[in-house]
Amino acid sequence: MPRSGAPVEQLDVLIIGAGLSGISAAWHLQMECPALSYAIVEGRERMGGTWDLFRYPGIRSDSDMYTLGYRFRPWRHAKAIADGPSIKAYIEDTARESGVDRRIRFQHRLVRAEWSSSSALWTVTLEVGADRHLEQLQARFVFSCAGYYDYALGYTPQWPGMAEFTGTVVHPQHWPDGLDYAGKRVVVIGSGATAVTLVPAMAMGPRAAAHVTMLQRSPTYIATLPSEDAMATALRRVFPSRVAYALTRWKNVARSMFYYRLARSQPELFKRGLRTEARKQLGKDYPVDTHFSPRYQPWDERLCMVPDGDLFQVIREGRASVVTDTIARFDATGIVLESGARVDADIIVTATGLRMAILSGVSLVVDGTPVDFGRTLLYKGMMLSDVPNIAASVGYTNASWTLKSDLIAQHVCRLLNYMQAHRYRQVTPRREPGMEETPVFDFTSGYVQRAASQLPRQGTRAPWRLYQNYVKDLLSLRYGRVNDPALEFRAQASSAVNAAPEIQRAGHA
């Protein structure tokens, strides 16, 4: 903590997180609000966020890089579905070229933020360095770009007999360096994006496992996507790179919106298409309905993408297999299933999900009162009701994360410029009385359900509703009005002692 009486550093904007969203936020802030001072605090020793944290075999994007990439910096590689190291390098290059990397303070983990309306400042407490000593600074505005996952701990259920297993158990979020799985029997528990990435990665190549089993309690919808975008390649031959990138980006946005709408409006047709593709990949005798036909409707949970059908390939070639059953217990050499069958293993990978942590687990306090996230409403998917001068970058669940985070960064800059122009010091979303509430994520995924009581809620109409629709958000966040009637603005207090600040509800000047 600072010495008694020592000055506390003040910033206009504090960005939390140096991952995909944080670098975007800083880039937009530099370009659109050049007069404002800012810094990025990053709890880890390196930038990259998710793409630095996860090191498991085959880690890759589950969205195409023409939409996961930044709007302002084209993705120039041939692979549309990129591996983790390439995405991390893209983030680092973007930060270095723009000078954003010089604003990052590594090993600075924000743990508490306290807002004071009298000073119109956030006082934030950080754990700094390897010894995690405490430091403080103040910021007029906080922009969280830390996502909504707990970076410290993944989710692993506790099954009976786990202590009896004599092999290795590993969670993908904590993948050990140098784990040797060559020639060994591997069981991957799970059927989500991580599992369908790990299975082909561990089943192929010179270090391939003897066999990989994907053990799932229930199936997941899986679609095949080409790893390279043929149209993007063709467009690059004709147009400058930025034009080709923009055209490809919009093509892919339109495609994802079309298939999402089709899945929600015509679920049986959509399911039939995925089932037909799986049968084509695996052969007419494979039990597709057992292992690739979920009980839930498409997009009740996130759809998994497999580039070039690599998961289906390793199953077809006998390198991997799928078992759909429930775990009864572990024993010394593997897993016993409820059906009475067993799966032998040398290594068990628990690809069983993540934990959600809103604002990366930061404790928020507003004028002495702790913020209960579960009692707040999300404004435009980025701010919390009754919590001043803070925004969070949260991406889409049905499309690329960066599409939404770029829009939010732009809107935050527009909001900050509006406040500067009108000499406002504080902006607070105020919920409408009697607004009906619904869950913020329309998902049945386990990680969402486990955290439901801790998540903000959404309303039933704009600006309190999340649409999961890029075009609607584009119109609202990039081109829509900033002085929204749902926002309360406060000007700087007058010079008179204890004078009340001027308060204005936007749209009612």
Secondary structure, DSSP 8 states (H G I E B T S, - for coil): ---TT----EEEEEEE--SHHHHHHHHHHHHH-TTS-EEEEESSSSS-THHHH---TT-B-SS-HHHHS-TTS---SSBSS-BHHHHHHHHHHHHHHHTGGGGEEETEEEEEEEEETTTTEEEEEEEETTTTEEEEEEEEEEEE-S-SB-SS-------TTGGG--SEEE-GGG--TT---TT-EEEEE--SHHHHHHHHHHHSSTT--SEEEEEESS---EEEE-SB-HHHHHHHHHS-HHHHHHHHHHHHHHHHHHHHHHHHH-HHHHHHHHHHHHHHHH-TTS-HHHHS--SS-TTSS--EEEETTHHHHHHHTTSEEEEE--EEEEETTEEEETTS-EEE-SEEEE-----B-GGGG-EEEETTEE--GGG-BEETTTEETT-TTEEE----SSS-HHHHHHHHHHHHHHHHHHHHHTTEEEEEE---TT---EES-----HHHHHTGGGS-EE-SSTTS-----HHHHIIIIISS-SS-TTEEEEE---SSTT----EEETT--
